[in-house]
Amino acid sequence: MKYFARFLHVLSPVLPAEEFVHRTVVISQAYGTLRYAIHLITSLAGRLRCTHISVQNQNRRRSP
């Protein structure tokens, strides 16, 4: 980890290496959380859509 921090410090001379690593970790965790939230929302939307379609199909069967 120390060598990785030094490598990142060479790439980013503005920030201290530890701060750059910390920000990178925080950003990657936030990205993972965002992807998980999007996955949950899309799966929920898919379930709601399937439920809506099945309700529509039931209503079609009932109507003369």
N, C-alpha and C positions, 0 to 999 in steps of 0.2 A: 504494500500500500504506500510505503514511503517513496519508492521509486516512481510509482504511478502519480503521486502528488507532485513530485519534482518535474515529471514529464508535462503534467498539466500546467505547472507554473511556467514552464518554458513557453507553452502555447498561449498562456494568458498572463502577461507580466503586470497587468493592472491590478489583479486581485492576488492576495496571498494564496498559496497553494491549498492550505487547509480550508479556507473559505470557499475556494473554487470547487473543491471536492464536495464540501457540504452542500453547496448550491446545486451541484450536479445530482447528488443523491436526492435532495428534496424535489427537484424537478422531475426526476425519473419516478419517484413515488407518487407525485401528483398526477403524472401521466398515466401510471398504472391504475390509480383510483378513478381517473376520468374514463379510461377505457372500460373498467368494470361497471361504472355507472351507466355508460352508454349501452353496454351489453344487457344490463338489467332492464333498462327502459325499452330497448327494442324487443326483448323477449316478452315483457309485459304487454307491449303494444301488439305483438303477434298473437298472444293469447286472447286479448280483448277483441281483436279482429276476427279470430276464429269463432269466438263466442257470438259475436255480432252476426256473422254469416250463418251460424247454425240457428240463431233466433229468426233470422230472415227466412231461412228454409222452412222452419216450423210454421211461420206465419203464412207462407205460400201454400202449404199443405192444407191449412185450416180454411183458407178463403175459397169460396166456390168458383 
